[in-house]
Amino acid sequence: MFKEISAKEIDGNLIKAIADEWMLISAGNEQGYNMMTASWGFAGEVWGNDSVMALIRPQRYTMDYVNQNEYFTLSFYGDRKDIHSVCGSKSGRDVDKTALTGLTPVFSDNTVYFDEARLVIICKKQYVDIMKKECFIDKTPLDCYKENDFHYMIIGKIEKVLVAA
Ligand SMILES: Cc1cc2nc3c(=O)[nH]c(=O)nc-3n(C[C@H](O)[C@H](O)[C@H](O)COP(=O)(O)O)c2cc1C
């Protein structure tokens, strides 16, 4: 059971939630969907909208679904690190992560999220770009890209925020 709140009513520090609690990024519908753990991302304002930015490497199966769908979700699960040990280490290409985690998919608002979430942020894709080596002013982060797998940066307009009721 969820209740809708506005983005500005989200409780707590979202930077801390993303970095320490972690989140699932999911996209798709009844015909097919996928989700993965993420601990990098942003929330803020752009183009007059409450927005998020997800950072997804090109080889993630989830990126296929983000590319194919107009919407994606970020969802948070408190201390359920068991969910992230599956969704952050296994690919939906190889295993059924829904079965392995026991998560309950909810298909709503043109996208997918999970009933076990404490917080769900439903986003409409607005801008997708990929990081470019030549754009790094500080070269230190290039250590993260030894395989040239630069992140996609996906800016999403926050369409709806749900909290567990
Ligand atoms: C704590 C944690 C944080 C992660 N954060 C990200 C991230 O922000 N972006 C990313 O592309 N991968 C991230 N990953 C890796 C993906 O979750 C992982 O590769 C996953 O198995 C991809 O699944 P998929 O192929 O089904 O999409 C993270 C993994 C963990 C354990």
The ligand as a MOL file (V3000), in Angstrom:
LIG
                    3D

  0  0  0     0  0            999 V3000
M  V30 BEGIN CTAB
M  V30 COUNTS 31 33 0 0 0
M  V30 BEGIN ATOM
M  V30 1 C 26.1150 -1.2030 -4.1260 0
M  V30 2 C 26.0850 -1.2810 -5.6200 0
M  V30 3 C 25.9020 -0.1220 -6.3510 0
M  V30 4 C 25.8610 -0.1530 -7.7570 0
M  V30 5 N 25.6590 1.0180 -8.4320 0
M  V30 6 C 25.6150 0.9970 -9.7940 0
M  V30 7 C 25.3490 2.2010 -10.5120 0
M  V30 8 O 25.0800 3.2850 -9.9460 0
M  V30 9 N 25.3750 2.1230 -11.8770 0
M  V30 10 C 25.6320 0.9610 -12.5560 0
M  V30 11 O 25.6520 0.9560 -13.7950 0
M  V30 12 N 25.8430 -0.2000 -11.8740 0
M  V30 13 C 25.8210 -0.2120 -10.5210 0
M  V30 14 N 25.9950 -1.3800 -9.8320 0
M  V30 15 C 26.1650 -2.6490 -10.5670 0
M  V30 16 C 24.8440 -3.2720 -11.0350 0
M  V30 17 O 23.8640 -3.2510 -10.0100 0
M  V30 18 C 25.1120 -4.7550 -11.4110 0
M  V30 19 O 26.0850 -4.8180 -12.4400 0
M  V30 20 C 23.8560 -5.5070 -11.7920 0
M  V30 21 O 24.1540 -6.8950 -11.7320 0
M  V30 22 C 23.3510 -5.1610 -13.1860 0
M  V30 23 O 22.2200 -5.9450 -13.4560 0
M  V30 24 P 21.5260 -6.0470 -14.8840 0
M  V30 25 O 22.5550 -6.5360 -15.8700 0
M  V30 26 O 20.4160 -7.0300 -14.6750 0
M  V30 27 O 21.0130 -4.6820 -15.2230 0
M  V30 28 C 26.0250 -1.3760 -8.4440 0
M  V30 29 C 26.2090 -2.5630 -7.7040 0
M  V30 30 C 26.2230 -2.5160 -6.3120 0
M  V30 31 C 26.4030 -3.7900 -5.5250 0
M  V30 END ATOM
M  V30 BEGIN BOND
M  V30 1 1 1 2
M  V30 2 1 2 3
M  V30 3 2 2 30
M  V30 4 2 3 4
M  V30 5 1 4 5
M  V30 6 1 4 28
M  V30 7 2 5 6
M  V30 8 1 6 7
M  V30 9 1 6 13
M  V30 10 2 7 8
M  V30 11 1 7 9
M  V30 12 1 9 10
M  V30 13 2 10 11
M  V30 14 1 10 12
M  V30 15 2 12 13
M  V30 16 1 13 14
M  V30 17 1 14 15
M  V30 18 1 14 28
M  V30 19 1 15 16
M  V30 20 1 16 17
M  V30 21 1 16 18
M  V30 22 1 18 19
M  V30 23 1 18 20
M  V30 24 1 20 21
M  V30 25 1 20 22
M  V30 26 1 22 23
M  V30 27 1 23 24
M  V30 28 2 24 25
M  V30 29 1 24 26
M  V30 30 1 24 27
M  V30 31 2 28 29
M  V30 32 1 29 30
M  V30 33 1 30 31
M  V30 END BOND
M  V30 END CTAB
M  END
